[in-house]
C-alpha cells in the first residue's frame, strides 16, 4: 500500500451503503408502479375478450343472414364464402381465442339462438374479477 499522502485525491466510486440506498429506492418505485399498473392489465384483457366476442357475434349474424342458418363452428367464418363475395367473414383466426390464449366456446341452442363465451382467466364456469365469464349474451353495459 502506498503511504498516506495529504495531497492525493480520494478514490472515485460509490460506497456499499450508497448503492444499497439506490437499490431500495428503485425497489419501492417498482412496487408502486406495479400495484398501479396490474389492475389495468386485467381490465384490458376483459375488454379485449368482450370486443372479440362482439366481433364474432356480428360475423355469425352476418353468416346467418346469408345462409339462413348458424355456422356449425366458428372456423367456418375463416373460409372464403361465395355468398360473401368469396371473402371470409373473419380476417384472423386470432379472434377465435380469448386473451388467455384459449379457444372461445361457441354453443348453438337452436336455429336462431347461440352463445360465444370465454371462461375468463381461471378457465372455469363462474368467477369474479379476472376469472369472470364473458359471454355474447351479456349486456355491453353490465360493468358501466
N, C-alpha and C positions, 0 to 999 in steps of 0.2 A: 504494500500500500504506500502511495506517495505521502510524504509528510504534509501536515496541515499547512496550508498557505492562505493567509488572510486576504490575498488579492485574487484568488481563484473564484470562478463562477460556480454557483451551486449546480448540481446535476439536474438536467431537464427531465420532465416526466410527471406522472401523476402518482400519488400515493395510493395504497390499497384502500384506504378509507374513502378517498375521493371517488374512486371507481365504484365502490360499493354503494355510495350515496346516489350516483348517477344510475346505476342498475336498479336500485329501489324506486327511484322516481319514474323510470321508464316502465317498470312493472305496474306501478299504481296507475299511470296513464293508460297502459294497455288494458287493465282491468276495467277502468271507467269506460273506455271506448267499446269494449266487448259487451258490457252489460247494456249499453245503449243501442248497439247495432243488431245483436242477435234477435230481439223480438221482431224487427223489421224483416229479417230474412225469413222467419216463419210465416209472417203475414204475406210476404211476396210469393212464397210457394203456393199458398192457398189462392191468391189472386190469379196466378198462372193456371192453376188447375181449373178454377171456375171459368176462365177465359177459354181454355182449350175445350172444356166440356160444352160451352155455349157454341163454339165454332163447329164442333162435331154435331151438335144438335141441329144446327142450321143446315149442315151438309146432309144429314139424314132426312130432314124435312124436304130439302130440295130433291133428293133421290126419290122420296115417296111421291112427290108431286109429279115427277116424270114417269115413274114406273107403276104408280097406283099400289105400291106395296113397300113395306120397310125392307131394308137390306138384311140379308141373313147374318152378316157380320160387318164390322167396321172396315175391314181390309178391302171390301168391295168398293169402298169410296176412293181408294187409291188407284183403281184401274180406269183406263180411258173408257168412256161410255158413249156409244153412238147417240144416245138420247141427250147427251150433254155436249154436243159438238165435238165428239171424240176427245174430250178433256176429262180428267179425273175430277171428282167432287172435292178432293183434298189434294194439296200440293206436297205435303210432307207427312211421312209416317211418324214423325216425332209427336204429332198431335194425338196419336193413339196411346201415348204414355203420360202418366202424371209426373209431376216434378220430382217424385221419389223414385222414378225410373221403373215403375210397374205399369203393366198394361191396364188401361181403363176397362171397367166392366160394362158390357152392353147387354141389357136384358130386354127382351121383347115380351110384353104381356098379352098383346092382342094385335090385330092387323093395323090398329091405329095408335096403340099406346106402347111406349118404350121408355127406358131409363138408361142414362150413361152416368157412371158412378166411379169415384175414386174413394178408396177406403182410408185415405189420409196417411199420415206418417207411420202409424202403427200397423197398417195393412190388416185391420180387424174391424168388424162391424161396430158402429157407435164410436164413442170417444169425444173428448173435449179438446179445445185448443188445436194444436197442430195435428192431433190424432182424429179430429172431427171428419166425418164422412162428407164428401161434396158430391152433390147429385144434380142432374139436369132438372129434376122435379123441384128443387129448392127455388125459392123466390130470389131474384137478383138482389133484393134489398133486405135480406134477413139480418145482416150484420150492421146495417146503417141506421 
